[in-house]
Amino acid sequence: MVRKFFGTDGIRGRTNEGVMTAATAMRVGQAAGRHFLRGDHRHRVVIGKDTRLSGYMMESALVAGFTSVGMDVVTTGPLPTPAIALLTREMRADLGVMISASHNKFEDNGIKLFGPDGFKLSDEDELAIEALLECEPPLADAAMIGRARRIEDARGRYIHAVKQSVSNETRFDGLKVVVDCANGAAYQVAPSAIWELGAEVITLGDTPNGTNINDGVGSTSLDAICEAVVREGADVGIALDGDADRLIVVDEKGRTVDGDQIMAQIATRMAEKGALRGGGVVATVMSNLGLERYLAGKGLSLERTKVGDRHVLARMQSGGFNVGGEQSGHMILLDHATTGDGTLAALRVLAGLVRSGKRASELLHVFDPVPQLLKNVRYNGGAPLEAEQVKACIAAAEAELSGKGRLVIRASGTEPLIRVMAEGDDGQQVERVVDRICAAVQEAA
């Protein structure tokens, strides 16, 4: 079955266009609700959102859809994506929904769905919901229409849960931390959790107004936090994205630390404690070759998957791993969460700083990455990667890098972009290869 609604991470698009309309959101609520109406108990869905202006509209439409088929709704207001996964499981809900387009600008929005176990839906569940979206939904009898209410302790529940990921003896007293919340879903909970553990907290991106999410702040716009860490003399900076499932760290010198370095640091510590399962780490094809070489030197493996945290998670579950993630900052720590959690990963990083007594620049730059370059080419329809001149250019690049590096070319699953990445020991060669392929893609597009 061809997917019309679901992409690599739920349903996403520009608000009030295509699939991202209030009418579609209501149908998603009806279809997902019908799919998860199993058994004769009173059914419940937890709905959270980030801070986008369109979140109000999408939330209302989803509530209408779910209640119309007989499912009760609990709304939380703005909370990180991992908080909704947690609450879905803790509240014994049948389904969880996060309204967010993650790191995208405010004009976009999305719908992410979680099953009763707190994990993102399987392909089978998504395909079943896709099929139901094409049908007229059977509505509940008048007496069985669902009820909706908002819970006020959702933030506190999540803060308490992430704090439990570090030992009871761990305190962050003496640490000065800049926390950039991207004007997004974690603008209240992330600074609170870090402050409650004793740190001095300086906040950025904590004044959302509906249209400034990810606007010059957050894990995809790092200039502001890099400058703030140096200006304030902070020990470290924590940068989250719009729905706070990503983490990028900034050391005391204002240098960025990506997901590969964070995974290496966390995995090394866990291996030393005998707590690392699976014999290594799961990451994607985008992770740096330097990470693979570093882990191999420690006797650990790097398992690579397709891009997307759902693919990482699937391999973690099938292989018994408990640490995985993406270079972009998704950190999945299965001992504590069912999906990527930037705040939780940040607490582990801060705990490492306290425990080691090292500065962030010493602790977190674990390996030397090989030169890697990623460029995006935007296109307006068609399939530029199927063009013969593009295929020929890619084949020539692969031959040139053979034995000396890697090439990864893929279409984005969330935006009309072709992503071109190459890495190798020769940085100039890497740049030439990427530029040639980008030029070929642009011509074909």
N, C-alpha and C positions, 0 to 999 in steps of 0.2 A: 504493500500500500504506500502510495506517495504521500509524504507529509505535507499538509497544507498549512498547519498552524504551528506545530512544535518544531523548534530548531535544536541546536546543540545544548541549550540551557533554558528549557521552557519555551514560552511564547514571548516574542519581543518585536517591537517595531515603533514607528513614529506614532505618537498619540493622535487619535482621530483620523487615522489613515489605515488602510489595509486591514490587518487583523487586530490592531490595537484600538478598538472602539468600545464604547460602553455596551453596545448591542452584542458584540462578540464576547465581552467579558461576562455578560449575563448568561450567554449560551454556554460558556466554559463552566460557569458555576452549576448550571443545570446538568451538563454532561458529566462533569467530574462528580457531582453529587450523586447522580443516578448510578455511576460506576461503583461508588463506594458505599451505597446503601446495601449493606450485607447483614443479614440477621434481623432480629426483631427488637433490638435495643434502640434507644433514642440516639440518633446519629449527631455528630458534632464536627465542625471544621473550625480551625484557628486561622485567622487572617491577619497578617501584618503587612507593613508597607515601609518604604523609605519616605523621603521628604518632598518628593516631586509634587507639583501643583496638581497634576492629573491623578495623583493617588486617591484624592477624595472621590473623584468620579468613578475610577475603576473599583474602588472598595465598595461603593454603593451598588454598583452594577453586580458585582460578585455576590454581595449579600442578598440582593434580590433573586439572583439565580439559584443560590443554594437553598434559601428558605422556600422558594417556590416548589422545590421537589421534596421538601420535608426534612431538610437538614438544619439543625440549630447552628448558629454562628457565634463565635467568640472573636471579637476584634481587640487588637492590642495597641493600635497607633504605631508610630515609628519605632521600629526595632530592627536589629541586624537579621539578615537571613538565617544565620545559625541559631538565633534565639527562637525563631519560628519553628525550626526543625526540632529544637529541644522541647518547646512547649507542646508541640503536637504529640510527642511521645509521653511527656510527663502528665498531660491532661487527658490521656487516653482518648485522644481525638481520632476520628477515622481518616482525617485528611488535614494537611496544612497548606496554606497558600501564602506566598510572599509576593507582594506587588513591587517590582523594582526592575530597572534596567541596568543595575550594577554600576559600572564605571562610565556608562554613556551619559550624554548631556540630558538636561531636563526635558527636552522635547520628546524623548523616547520614554517608553515604559515597557514593563514585561510582567509576566505571570509565571512564577515558579511553584511547582506542586511537590508536596512531600507526602509519602504514605504514612500509615499509623506507626511505623517503626522509626520515623524521623529521617529516613533516607529518601533521596529524590526518586521519582517514579521510574520504574523499569520501562524499557522500550515497549513491552507488551501492554502495560497500563496506558502509556501515551497513545499507542495505536488504537486501543479500545475507546479511549476518550475522543480521539479524532473521528472515529466512526460514528459515535453518538452525536457529535457536533453537526453531522449532516442529517440528523433525524429530528423530527418534532418531538420534544421531550414530553413524557407523561407527567403531568403535574399532580401534586399532592391534593388529596381531598381538603376542603376548607378547614376542617378540624385538625388536620395533620401538618399544616404549613409550619415551617420552622420559626423559631424565635431568634432574636439577635441581641447581644449584650456586649458591653466593653468591660474588660477586666483592668483594674487599676494597679495590680501588683506585678504585672508582666516584667517591667524593668528590673524590679528588685529580685525576682526569681532568676533572671538571666545573670545579673551581677553576682549573685551568690554562687551560681553554678560555675562561672568561669573562674572565680576566686578559688574554688575547690580544686582547680587543676594544678595549683602549686601547693607545696607542703604547708602545714599549719604554722611551722616555724619561720617560713620565709616572709621577710618584710622588705619593703623597698625604701625604707628610711635612708635619707642622704642622697637619693637619686633625684636628679632634676630632669624631667621628661617633657618634651614637646609632643603633644598628641594632636594630630591633624585628622579630623573626622570627615573631611570632604563635604561639609554641610549636608551630611547624609544621615543614614539610619542610626549610627552609633554616637550621635552628637551629645547624648546624655550619658549613655551607659559606659562607653570606653573611658572617658576621663574619670568618671566616678569610681570604676573598679580599680584603676591604677592609683587614684588618690587614697582610696580606702585602705590600700595595702601600704601606705606610708610615703609615697613619692610626692615631691613637689611637682605639680602639673601646670604646664602652660598650654593653653588650647588654641588651636587654629581650626577654621572651618566648622565652628560650632554655633553658627547663627543662620540656620536655614530659613529661606523665605519662599520656597517653592520653585524658584527658578535658578538658584545658584549652586545646586548640587554638582560636584565635580568641576566647578568653574574656577580654575586657577589654584585649586587646592586638591588634596587627596593623593592617593598612590599613583595616579597617572599625571599629576602636575606637581613635581617635587621641588621646584625652585623655592617656593615660599617656605617650606619646612626646612630645607637645607640652609637658607639664610637665617631662619629663626633659631635653629640649633646653635649656630656659631654666634649670632648676636647675643643670645641669652646665656651663653656659656653652659648650655645643657649637656648632660651626659649622653643623651641619646634622643632620637626622634622616632615617633611611631606614626606612620601614614597609612590610613585605611582608605577604602574606596566607598562608593555610594551606599552599598548595602553591607559593607564591613565584613565581607568574606575573604578579602585580600589584605595582605600586610607587606609593606616595604619599610625597611628600617634605615635611618640616617645616623651615622656615627658622629662622635663629638667634633670631628673635623669637617662635617658637612658633606661627607661622601655617602652615596647610597649603597644599600646592601639589599640585593634582590632575593627572591625566593630560593634560588639555588644555594646561596650561602647560608640562609636561615635553615634550610633542610639539612645541610651538611653539619651545622653546629648542633642542632637538636638531635640528629641521628647519632652523631659521635658521642654525645653525652649519654644517650640512652643505651648505646652499645656498651659503653664503659660500665654502666649499672646492670647490664644483662637484661635490660627491659625492651630492647629492640627486637621485634618479631619479623620473621620472613627473611632474615639474613641480609637486609638492605633497605632500599628506599624505592618507591615508585614515583616516577616523574614522567614528563611528556617528551616528545621528540624535540621540543624547543629548549630543553635544559642543556646547559653548556657542557661541552666535552670535558672541561676541567673538573666538573663535579663527578663525572663518571670515573676519571682517572684518580681523583682523590679517594673516592669510596673504594676503588679497587685496591689502592695502597693500604687501606684499613681492613682488607679482607671482606669488604661488603659489596653487594651488587647494586646496580642501578637498572631497574626495570623500566623500559620506556613504553608509553602508550600514545595514542592519538591525542591531540590537543582537546582539553576539556576536563574539568574536574570529575565529571561523571565517569569518564573512561579510567581516570586514575583510581577512583574509588572502586570501580568494578574489579580492577586488577588487584587492589589491596585486599578486597574481600576474598577473591578466588585464591590468592597466594598466601593469605595469612599475615600480611604486612600491617603495621600500625602507624607508619609514617609515610606520607606521600604529599605531593603538591605540584605546583607549577612555578616556573621562573617568574611569572607575573605576580606571584604573591599568594596564591591559594595554598593554604597549609591545612592538610587534613591529618588530624591527630586522633585516630580512631579510639584510643583509650578514653577520650574525653568528649568527642563530638562525632556526629554523623555526616558532617559536611565541612567545607572550609570555614575557618573561624579566625579572622584577623586579630580580634581582641585576645582570644585564648592564646594564639601563637605569640602575641606581644608579651603576655605575662610570662611565658616560658623564656623568652629572650631576656626580659628584665631579671628574672630569677637567675639566669646564667651569669649576668653581670654581677649581681650581688654575691653569688656563691664563689665566683672565680676571683673577684677583686680586680679584674682586668678592665681596661677601658674598652669601649665598644669597637674601636679601630683594631685592637689586638684580638678580641674574642671572635668577632663576626666576619672578618675577612679570612675565611678558613682555607681557601685554595686560590690559586691564580687562574682566572678564567682565560681560555684561549680567545683570540679576537673573534668576535661574533657581530654580525650586522643584520638587522631586521628592517625592511622597508615595506610600506603598504602602498598598493596601487588601487585607487578607487575606479570602479567601472559602473556602467549604467545598463546592465543587462547582458544577455548572451553568455557565452562560456569561453572567455579568452584563453583559458588553459588548454582548450581543445584545438586551438589554432596550430597549424603545422609549424609555422615559424617559431612559435613559443616552445613547442615540444622539442624542436631541433636545438634551440638555444639552451634549454634545460639539459638535454643530453650532452651537449658539449661542455657545459659547466660541471656536470657530474664526472665526466672523464677527466677534466682538469684537476678536480679536487680529489680524485680517487687515491685513497691511502693517506691523504694529507688533511682531510676535513670532511664536513657534512653539508648537505644541501637539503632544505625543507621548503617546499612550495605548497601552499594550501589556500583555499578560499575560506574566508571568515564565515563562521556559522551564525554571526549576529549582525554583520554589517556587509554592504556590497564592496568588499575589499579582497584583493589578492595579497596574501602575506608572503614575502620572499625573504628567507633567512639562509645565511651561509655562515659557516665558521671553519676556522683552520689556523694552523700555526703562523701562516703568512697573512698579516692583516691587509696588505695592499692587494693581494690576490683575492681575498674575500670581498673587498670593496668593488673590485673590477667585475667579479662574477655577479654580484647582486645588481649592480647598475646595468649590466647588459641584459639581465633577465627582466628587470623592471621596464627598461626601454622596449623590449619585445612585447611585454604584456600591455603596455600603454598603447603601442601601435595596433595591436590586435583588438583592444577594447574601444 
